[in-house]
């Protein structure tokens, strides 16, 4: 076993959720299928035992699992003989450059994906779906703003945004409480998101561009997905590469790949040197 954590009130920010009084996180090097979750009654307490790996905890941090991050920050460490849980918690506090860049890239990928869905929904007259997607876009935009400030997004992210970035908070208010029609509200926020996608792309995707520039030969998407700094990140590589190419930050190269039948062109990608951030 790697470590053991106890979270006394795992859903303290959501009092309407009833069902778990204590959460025990059992951290292992490996978790077999079927042993991830158990439910127990200890007297009057409902206890959930959740077995996870360190890789899972890393994905919670990078991928934006807000419950998981809060558990890591607030949980009581009962066992950590090798210090690996302490090391992960220290990384959360110190925000090393790689972790910050990975977090920015993941949040930007989701921001762009949900914004793109919202824009398409509007074009198709699906206003309610557009509202749902643009609200998600605002959440990811808020997370980008917080990470840029060196802050960890909390469960009550809009209370944070009221203090940290009143502009994004104002857009959230406009979308959710404005007397304008729903379609007008969604259109306004989609336009704001479109502008932010363009202005945030270069800095938020700096890690991906640096990886592309780390060798002379262009990369396939499959190779990028296996690169150590990008492996298992929950991002949409195809959409990201398409947008980066459109903005001139990345160059797309078509290479002939011969096989059985017709000649196929394999798409590869490399960084445009003048857009690489120091």
C-alpha positions in Angstrom: 0.0 0.0 0.0 1.3 3.5 -0.9 -0.8 5.5 1.6 -4.1 6.0 3.4 -6.2 9.1 3.7 -9.4 9.9 5.7 -11.8 12.6 4.6 -14.3 13.3 7.4 -16.9 15.1 5.3 -16.2 14.5 1.6 -19.2 16.5 0.3 -19.1 19.4 2.8 -19.7 22.0 0.0 -22.8 20.1 -1.1 -25.0 19.6 2.0 -27.9 18.2 -0.1 -25.9 15.1 -1.0 -26.6 12.5 1.6 -25.0 9.1 1.7 -21.3 9.3 2.7 -20.2 10.5 6.1 -16.6 9.4 5.8 -14.4 8.6 2.8 -11.3 6.5 3.1 -8.8 6.7 0.2 -6.6 3.7 -0.1 -3.7 4.5 -2.5 -2.0 1.6 -4.1 0.4 1.0 -6.9 -2.2 -1.2 -8.6 -6.0 -1.5 -8.2 -7.7 -4.6 -9.7 -11.1 -4.3 -11.4 -14.0 -4.8 -9.0 -12.2 -3.6 -5.9 -12.3 0.1 -6.5 -15.2 1.0 -4.2 -16.8 -0.5 -1.1 -19.6 0.8 1.2 -19.7 0.1 4.9 -21.8 1.0 8.0 -19.9 1.7 11.2 -22.5 2.5 13.8 -24.4 5.4 12.4 -21.7 6.4 9.9 -21.8 5.5 6.2 -18.2 4.9 5.1 -17.0 4.7 1.5 -13.7 3.0 0.8 -12.2 4.0 -2.5 -9.0 2.4 -3.8 -7.0 4.4 -6.3 -3.5 4.6 -7.7 -1.1 7.5 -7.6 -1.7 7.9 -11.4 -5.4 8.4 -10.6 -4.6 11.1 -8.1 -2.4 12.8 -10.7 -5.2 12.7 -13.2 -7.6 14.3 -10.6 -5.2 17.2 -10.2 -4.4 17.7 -13.9 -7.9 16.9 -15.2 -9.8 19.1 -12.9 -11.7 16.6 -10.7 -12.6 19.2 -8.1 -13.9 16.7 -5.5 -10.7 14.7 -5.8 -8.5 17.8 -5.5 -10.3 18.9 -2.3 -9.9 15.5 -0.8 -6.2 15.6 -1.5 -5.8 19.0 0.1 -8.1 18.6 3.1 -7.9 14.9 3.9 -6.1 13.5 6.9 -3.1 11.4 6.0 -3.2 8.2 8.1 -0.3 6.4 6.4 2.4 7.5 4.0 5.5 5.5 4.8 7.3 6.5 1.5 6.2 10.1 1.6 4.5 9.9 -1.9 1.2 11.5 -0.7 3.1 14.3 1.0 5.1 14.8 -2.3 1.9 15.1 -4.3 0.4 17.6 -1.8 3.5 19.7 -1.9 3.3 19.8 -5.7 -0.2 21.1 -5.4 1.0 23.9 -3.0 4.1 24.8 -5.1 2.5 24.5 -8.6 5.7 23.4 -10.5 5.8 24.7 -14.0 5.1 21.3 -15.7 2.0 20.7 -13.5 0.7 24.2 -14.2 1.3 23.9 -18.0 -0.5 20.5 -18.0 -3.4 21.9 -16.1 -3.7 24.9 -18.5 -3.5 22.7 -21.5 -6.3 20.4 -20.2 -8.6 23.3 -19.2 -8.0 25.1 -22.5 -8.8 21.9 -24.5 -12.1 21.6 -22.7 -12.8 25.3 -23.0 -12.4 25.2 -26.7 -14.4 22.0 -27.1 -17.4 23.2 -25.1 -17.3 26.6 -26.8 -17.2 24.9 -30.2 -20.2 22.8 -29.3 -22.1 25.9 -28.1 -21.3 27.8 -31.3 -22.5 24.8 -33.4 -25.7 24.5 -31.2 -26.5 28.1 -31.9 -26.1 27.7 -35.6 -28.5 24.8 -35.5 -31.1 26.6 -33.4 -30.5 24.4 -30.3 -30.5 27.2 -27.8 -30.8 25.0 -24.6 -27.9 22.8 -25.6 -25.9 26.0 -26.5 -26.6 27.3 -23.0 -25.4 24.1 -21.4 -22.2 24.1 -23.3 -21.4 27.7 -23.0 -21.9 27.5 -19.2 -19.4 24.7 -19.2 -17.1 26.9 -21.3 -17.2 29.6 -18.6 -16.2 27.1 -15.9 -13.1 26.1 -17.9 -12.3 29.8 -18.7 -12.6 30.5 -14.9 -10.2 27.6 -14.2 -7.7 28.9 -16.7 -7.8 32.4 -15.1 -7.2 30.8 -11.6 -4.3 28.6 -12.7 -2.7 31.7 -14.4 -2.9 33.4 -11.0 -1.2 30.4 -9.4 -4.4 29.4 -7.6 -6.1 26.0 -7.3 -9.7 26.0 -8.5 -12.0 25.3 -5.6 -15.4 23.7 -5.5 -17.0 27.2 -5.1 -15.2 28.5 -8.2 -17.6 31.4 -8.7 -16.9 32.8 -5.3 -13.2 32.8 -6.3 -14.0 34.5 -9.6 -15.9 37.3 -7.9 -12.6 38.2 -6.2 -10.0 37.2 -8.8 -11.6 38.0 -12.2 -14.8 40.2 -12.0 -15.0 40.2 -15.8 -15.5 36.5 -16.1 -17.9 36.6 -13.1 -19.9 39.3 -14.8 -20.3 37.1 -17.9 -21.5 34.3 -15.7 -24.1 36.7 -14.2 -25.2 37.9 -17.6 -25.7 34.3 -18.8 -27.6 33.1 -15.7 -29.6 36.2 -14.5 -29.9 38.7 -17.3 -33.4 39.7 -18.4 -32.4 39.3 -22.0 -33.7 36.3 -24.0 -31.8 33.0 -23.5 -30.6 33.2 -27.1 -29.2 36.7 -26.7 -27.4 35.8 -23.5 -25.8 32.7 -25.0 -24.8 34.7 -28.1 -23.1 37.3 -25.9 -21.1 34.8 -24.0 -20.2 32.8 -27.1 -18.7 35.9 -28.6 -16.7 36.6 -25.4 -15.5 33.0 -25.4 -14.4 33.2 -29.1 -12.3 36.2 -28.3 -10.7 34.5 -25.3 -10.0 31.3 -27.2 -7.9 33.4 -29.6 -6.1 35.3 -26.9 -5.4 32.4 -24.5 -4.4 29.8 -27.1 -0.7 30.7 -27.3 0.0 30.7 -23.6 -2.4 27.8 -22.7 -0.9 25.5 -25.3 2.7 26.4 -24.6 3.5 22.9 -23.3 2.2 21.3 -26.5 4.1 23.7 -28.7 7.3 23.1 -26.8 6.9 19.3 -27.2 6.4 19.8 -30.9 9.6 21.9 -31.1 11.6 19.3 -29.1 12.7 17.4 -32.2 13.2 18.2 -35.8 10.9 15.6 -37.3 7.2 16.3 -37.2 4.9 14.4 -34.8 1.9 12.3 -35.3 -1.1 12.6 -32.9 -0.4 9.0 -31.7 3.2 10.0 -30.9 2.0 13.0 -29.0 -0.4 11.0 -26.9 2.6 8.8 -25.8 5.0 11.6 -24.9 5.8 11.6 -21.2 4.6 15.2 -20.6 1.3 14.6 -22.4 0.5 11.0 -21.7 -3.0 10.3 -20.4 -3.9 14.0 -20.3 -7.7 14.3 -21.0 -7.4 16.5 -24.0 -8.7 16.4 -27.6 -5.5 16.4 -29.7 -7.3 16.4 -33.0 -9.3 19.6 -32.3 -6.3 21.3 -30.6 -4.0 20.6 -33.6 -6.6 21.8 -36.0 -7.1 25.1 -34.2 -3.3 25.6 -33.6 -2.7 25.1 -37.4 -5.5 27.6 -38.2 -3.9 30.2 -35.9 -0.4 29.7 -37.5 1.1 28.4 -34.2 1.7 24.9 -35.6 2.5 23.6 -39.1 0.7 20.6 -40.6 2.8 18.3 -42.8 1.3 15.5 -45.0 3.6 12.6 -45.5 2.9 9.7 -47.8 2.4 6.4 -46.0 2.4 3.4 -48.4 0.5 0.3 -47.6 -1.9 -2.1 -49.3 -4.0 -0.3 -51.8 -4.0 3.5 -52.5 -1.3 5.8 -51.2 -2.4 7.5 -47.9 -1.2 10.8 -46.6 -0.4 10.8 -42.9 -0.8 14.1 -41.1 2.1 15.2 -38.8 2.7 18.4 -36.9 5.6 20.7 -36.0 5.9 24.0 -34.2 6.3 27.3 -35.9 9.6 28.6 -34.3 8.5 32.2 -34.0 5.6 31.3 -31.8 7.5 29.3 -29.2 7.3 31.0 -25.8 10.6 31.1 -23.8 
